[in-house]
Amino acid sequence: MSNAIADDAIRLQAPSARAKRKQGLFRRALKSRRTVIGVVLTAVVLAVAFFGPFVAPHSPTDFVAPPFSPAGVGGPAGTDNLGRDVLSRFLAGGQTLMILSLVATALGVGLGALMGVLAAYRRGWLDEVLMRTGDVALAFPQIVLALLFLSIIGPQLWLLVLMVGLGHLPRVARVVRGAALSVVERDFVKAAESVGIPRWRIMLGEIVPNISSTLAVEFGLRLTYSIGLVAGLSFLGLGMQPPTADWGLMINENRIALTISPWSVALPVIAIAILTVGTNLVTDGLAKASIGSDEGVKA
């Protein structure tokens, strides 16, 4: 009974516009033409990545013509350095990149949000320890740490996801901490504390929902970085390994014949570029919608 009364008290103290603001964030963002364009571009590339393997004309490992055959002779986009169909490898090469990037981003944003909310809510020595530890991590570029561990342990996919995700953690934590600092001083958080709600329930049930717009923006931004970093590590030979079809690996394998067989490099580069532009446009739209929402609440 006491828990039910406490929950009712928290709901009464929480701002009434919170649920509407959270539900309407994406709807407001879609009113922007930039956001719609970003959604379309992102959806097209994701459709190619996830459904491409089912419509590929050949197996990505089949040899169909002599190496670096031009378009029309070895297929619609020619062949690669070993005589495999470029179009088939392109259609089959984006799925793993998308999955690894999404998992790494979810890991980094999730852990970073937990770290940031904990630092903002507890304050004191714990805040100092977490933030100073993050400052040390920020001193090293993401790709340097990833290269270090991948070169020592080897090109393991789980390690690739872990290093990319951990690279996002301190950056996300700092942004989330800044957003959560204003929330922890709100009346509904104080009311939750006064009726004895456990701290973990306050953080998950009261603070996190009120910074959901910040988390959405961060997820889109970090996803863009994850895609570029995972593709870059595959290009360097520390991601997917031959003969697996992978966009980053395709660029590395065929860069020596760019003038002879341009599509083997151009297709994955164009796809990654379009996806990056699309996710950035969506992130910008979410950020603008979030700012408008916050100004409306303050007013």
C-alpha positions as CSV (number, residue, x, y, z in Angstrom):
1,M,0.0,0.0,0.0
2,S,2.8,2.4,0.9
3,N,4.5,1.8,-2.4
4,A,1.3,2.5,-4.3
5,I,0.8,5.8,-2.4
6,A,4.4,6.8,-3.1
7,D,4.0,6.1,-6.8
8,D,0.8,8.2,-6.9
9,A,2.7,11.0,-5.2
10,I,5.5,10.9,-7.7
11,R,3.1,11.0,-10.6
12,L,1.3,14.0,-9.2
13,Q,4.6,15.8,-8.7
14,A,5.9,15.0,-12.1
15,P,5.3,17.6,-14.8
16,S,2.2,16.8,-16.8
17,A,3.8,17.7,-20.1
18,R,6.5,15.1,-19.8
19,A,4.7,12.2,-21.5
20,K,3.3,14.4,-24.3
21,R,6.8,15.9,-24.8
22,K,8.4,12.5,-25.1
23,Q,5.7,11.1,-27.5
24,G,5.7,14.2,-29.7
25,L,9.5,14.5,-30.1
26,F,9.6,12.3,-33.3
27,R,6.4,13.8,-34.6
28,R,7.7,17.3,-34.3
29,A,11.0,16.3,-35.8
30,L,9.3,14.8,-38.9
31,K,7.7,18.2,-39.6
32,S,11.2,19.3,-40.8
33,R,12.0,18.6,-44.4
34,R,15.6,17.8,-43.4
35,T,14.5,15.1,-41.0
36,V,12.2,13.5,-43.6
37,I,15.1,13.5,-46.1
38,G,17.3,11.9,-43.5
39,V,14.8,9.2,-42.7
40,V,14.4,8.4,-46.4
41,L,18.2,8.2,-47.0
42,T,18.7,6.1,-43.9
43,A,15.8,3.8,-44.7
44,V,17.1,3.2,-48.2
45,V,20.6,2.2,-47.0
46,L,19.2,0.0,-44.2
47,A,16.9,-1.7,-46.7
48,V,19.9,-2.4,-49.0
49,A,22.0,-3.7,-46.0
50,F,19.3,-6.0,-44.5
51,F,17.4,-7.2,-47.6
52,G,20.3,-7.0,-50.1
53,P,21.6,-10.6,-49.4
54,F,18.2,-12.0,-50.4
55,V,18.2,-10.4,-53.9
56,A,21.9,-10.7,-54.7
57,P,22.3,-12.3,-58.2
58,H,25.2,-14.4,-57.0
59,S,26.8,-15.7,-53.9
60,P,29.3,-13.1,-52.6
61,T,32.1,-15.7,-52.7
62,D,31.4,-17.1,-56.2
63,F,33.9,-16.4,-59.0
64,V,31.9,-15.2,-62.0
65,A,34.5,-13.6,-64.4
66,P,38.2,-12.6,-64.6
67,P,39.3,-10.1,-61.9
68,F,38.5,-6.5,-62.4
69,S,36.2,-7.2,-65.3
70,P,34.3,-4.0,-66.4
71,A,30.6,-3.5,-65.8
72,G,28.5,-5.5,-68.2
73,V,31.1,-8.2,-68.7
74,G,31.3,-9.5,-65.2
75,G,27.9,-8.3,-64.0
76,P,26.1,-5.0,-63.7
77,A,29.0,-3.5,-61.6
78,G,31.9,-5.7,-62.8
79,T,34.1,-8.0,-60.7
80,D,36.5,-7.4,-57.8
81,N,40.1,-8.3,-57.3
82,L,39.3,-12.1,-57.3
83,G,36.6,-12.1,-60.0
84,R,33.6,-12.1,-57.7
85,D,30.5,-10.1,-58.6
86,V,30.8,-6.6,-57.1
87,L,27.0,-6.0,-56.9
88,S,26.5,-9.3,-55.0
89,R,29.2,-8.5,-52.5
90,F,27.9,-5.0,-52.1
91,L,24.3,-6.2,-51.4
92,A,25.6,-8.8,-48.9
93,G,28.3,-6.6,-47.3
94,G,26.2,-4.0,-45.4
95,Q,24.3,-6.2,-42.9
96,T,27.2,-7.0,-40.6
97,L,28.3,-3.4,-40.6
98,M,24.9,-2.2,-39.6
99,I,24.5,-4.8,-36.8
100,L,27.9,-4.2,-35.4
101,S,27.4,-0.4,-35.4
102,L,24.0,-0.7,-33.8
103,V,25.1,-3.0,-31.1
104,A,28.2,-0.9,-30.3
105,T,26.2,2.3,-30.2
106,A,23.6,0.8,-27.9
107,L,26.3,-0.5,-25.6
108,G,28.1,2.9,-25.5
109,V,25.0,5.0,-25.1
110,G,23.5,2.7,-22.5
111,L,26.6,2.6,-20.3
112,G,27.3,6.3,-20.9
113,A,23.7,7.2,-19.9
114,L,24.0,5.1,-16.7
115,M,27.3,6.7,-15.8
116,G,26.1,10.2,-16.5
117,V,22.8,9.9,-14.6
118,L,24.7,8.3,-11.7
119,A,27.2,11.1,-11.6
120,A,24.6,13.8,-11.8
121,Y,22.3,12.2,-9.1
122,R,24.9,11.1,-6.5
123,R,27.3,14.1,-7.0
124,G,30.2,14.3,-4.5
125,W,33.2,12.1,-4.8
126,L,31.5,9.6,-7.1
127,D,30.8,12.3,-9.6
128,E,34.5,13.4,-9.5
129,V,35.8,9.9,-9.9
130,L,33.5,9.1,-12.8
131,M,34.1,12.4,-14.7
132,R,37.9,12.5,-14.1
133,T,38.1,8.9,-15.3
134,G,36.1,9.9,-18.4
135,D,38.5,12.8,-19.0
136,V,41.5,10.4,-19.1
137,A,39.6,8.3,-21.6
138,L,38.8,11.3,-23.7
139,A,42.5,12.1,-24.0
140,F,42.9,9.1,-26.4
141,P,41.2,9.0,-29.8
142,Q,38.7,6.3,-30.2
143,I,40.4,4.6,-33.1
144,V,43.8,4.5,-31.3
145,L,42.4,2.4,-28.4
146,A,40.5,0.2,-30.8
147,L,43.6,-0.4,-32.9
148,L,45.7,-1.1,-29.7
149,F,43.5,-3.8,-28.4
150,L,42.5,-5.3,-31.7
151,S,46.1,-5.6,-32.8
152,I,47.0,-7.3,-29.5
153,I,44.1,-9.7,-29.2
154,G,43.3,-10.0,-32.8
155,P,40.3,-9.1,-35.1
156,Q,37.5,-10.4,-32.9
157,L,34.0,-9.1,-33.6
158,W,33.0,-9.0,-30.0
159,L,36.2,-7.0,-29.2
160,L,35.4,-4.6,-32.1
161,V,31.9,-4.0,-30.7
162,L,33.3,-3.6,-27.2
163,M,36.0,-1.1,-28.1
164,V,33.8,1.0,-30.3
165,G,31.1,1.1,-27.6
166,L,33.5,1.9,-24.8
167,G,34.9,4.7,-27.0
168,H,31.5,6.4,-26.9
169,L,31.0,5.9,-23.1
170,P,32.8,9.0,-21.7
171,R,31.4,11.3,-24.4
172,V,27.9,10.2,-23.8
173,A,28.3,10.3,-20.0
174,R,29.4,13.9,-20.1
175,V,26.5,15.0,-22.3
176,V,24.0,13.0,-20.2
177,R,25.4,14.3,-16.9
178,G,24.9,17.9,-18.1
179,A,21.3,17.2,-19.1
180,A,20.5,15.3,-15.9
181,L,21.9,18.0,-13.6
182,S,18.8,20.2,-14.1
183,V,16.4,17.3,-13.7
184,V,17.8,16.0,-10.3
185,E,16.8,19.4,-8.8
186,R,13.2,19.2,-9.9
187,D,10.4,19.0,-7.4
188,F,9.2,15.5,-8.5
189,V,12.7,14.1,-7.8
190,K,12.7,15.6,-4.4
191,A,9.2,14.3,-3.8
192,A,10.4,10.8,-4.7
193,E,13.2,11.0,-2.3
194,S,11.0,12.3,0.5
195,V,8.7,9.3,0.3
196,G,11.5,6.8,0.3
197,I,11.6,5.6,-3.3
198,P,14.8,3.6,-3.9
199,R,17.5,5.6,-5.7
200,W,17.7,3.2,-8.7
201,R,14.0,3.6,-9.3
202,I,14.3,7.4,-9.1
203,M,17.1,7.4,-11.7
204,L,15.3,5.0,-14.1
205,G,11.8,6.1,-13.5
206,E,12.1,9.9,-13.1
207,I,15.4,11.1,-14.4
208,V,16.0,9.0,-17.5
209,P,12.5,9.6,-19.0
210,N,13.1,13.4,-18.7
211,I,16.4,13.2,-20.7
212,S,15.0,10.8,-23.4
213,S,15.3,13.5,-26.1
214,T,19.0,14.0,-25.2
215,L,19.5,10.2,-25.4
216,A,17.8,10.0,-28.8
217,V,20.1,12.7,-30.2
218,E,23.2,11.1,-28.8
219,F,22.2,7.7,-30.2
220,G,21.9,9.1,-33.7
221,L,25.1,11.0,-33.4
222,R,27.1,8.1,-32.0
223,L,25.6,5.7,-34.6
224,T,27.2,7.9,-37.3
225,Y,30.6,7.6,-35.6
226,S,30.2,3.9,-35.1
227,I,29.5,3.3,-38.8
228,G,32.6,5.2,-39.8
229,L,34.8,3.6,-37.2
230,V,33.6,0.0,-37.8
231,A,34.0,0.5,-41.6
232,G,37.5,2.0,-41.0
233,L,38.7,-0.8,-38.9
234,S,37.4,-3.3,-41.5
235,F,39.4,-1.4,-44.1
236,L,42.5,-1.8,-42.0
237,G,41.9,-5.5,-41.7
238,L,40.8,-5.5,-38.1
239,G,37.1,-6.1,-38.6
240,M,35.5,-8.6,-40.9
241,Q,38.0,-11.0,-42.5
242,P,38.1,-12.3,-46.1
243,P,36.3,-13.8,-47.9
244,T,33.4,-12.3,-46.0
245,A,31.6,-9.5,-47.9
246,D,32.0,-6.2,-46.0
247,W,31.8,-2.7,-47.3
248,G,35.0,-1.6,-45.5
249,L,36.8,-4.7,-46.6
250,M,35.6,-4.1,-50.2
251,I,37.2,-0.7,-50.3
252,N,40.5,-2.1,-49.0
253,E,40.6,-5.0,-51.4
254,N,39.8,-3.0,-54.6
255,R,41.4,0.4,-54.0
256,I,44.4,-0.6,-56.2
257,A,42.2,-0.8,-59.3
258,L,40.0,2.3,-58.7
259,T,40.4,3.5,-62.3
260,I,39.8,0.0,-63.8
261,S,36.9,-1.2,-61.6
262,P,35.5,1.9,-59.9
263,W,32.2,0.4,-58.7
264,S,33.9,-2.0,-56.4
265,V,35.0,1.0,-54.3
266,A,32.4,3.5,-55.2
267,L,29.3,1.5,-54.2
268,P,30.3,1.0,-50.5
269,V,31.7,4.5,-50.3
270,I,28.5,6.0,-51.6
271,A,26.4,3.8,-49.3
272,I,28.4,4.8,-46.2
273,A,28.3,8.4,-47.2
274,I,24.5,8.4,-47.7
275,L,23.9,6.6,-44.4
276,T,26.1,9.1,-42.6
277,V,24.3,12.1,-44.1
278,G,20.9,10.5,-43.4
279,T,21.6,9.8,-39.7
280,N,23.1,13.3,-39.3
281,L,19.9,14.9,-40.8
282,V,17.7,12.8,-38.5
283,T,19.9,13.7,-35.5
284,D,19.7,17.4,-36.4
285,G,15.9,17.2,-36.6
286,L,15.7,15.5,-33.2
287,A,18.0,18.1,-31.7
288,K,15.9,21.0,-33.0
289,A,12.6,19.4,-31.9
290,S,14.1,18.8,-28.5
291,I,15.2,22.4,-28.1
292,G,11.7,23.6,-29.1
293,S,10.2,21.3,-26.6
294,D,12.4,22.5,-23.8
295,E,11.7,26.1,-24.6
296,G,8.0,25.4,-24.6
297,V,8.2,23.8,-21.2
298,K,10.2,26.8,-19.8
299,A,7.7,29.2,-21.2
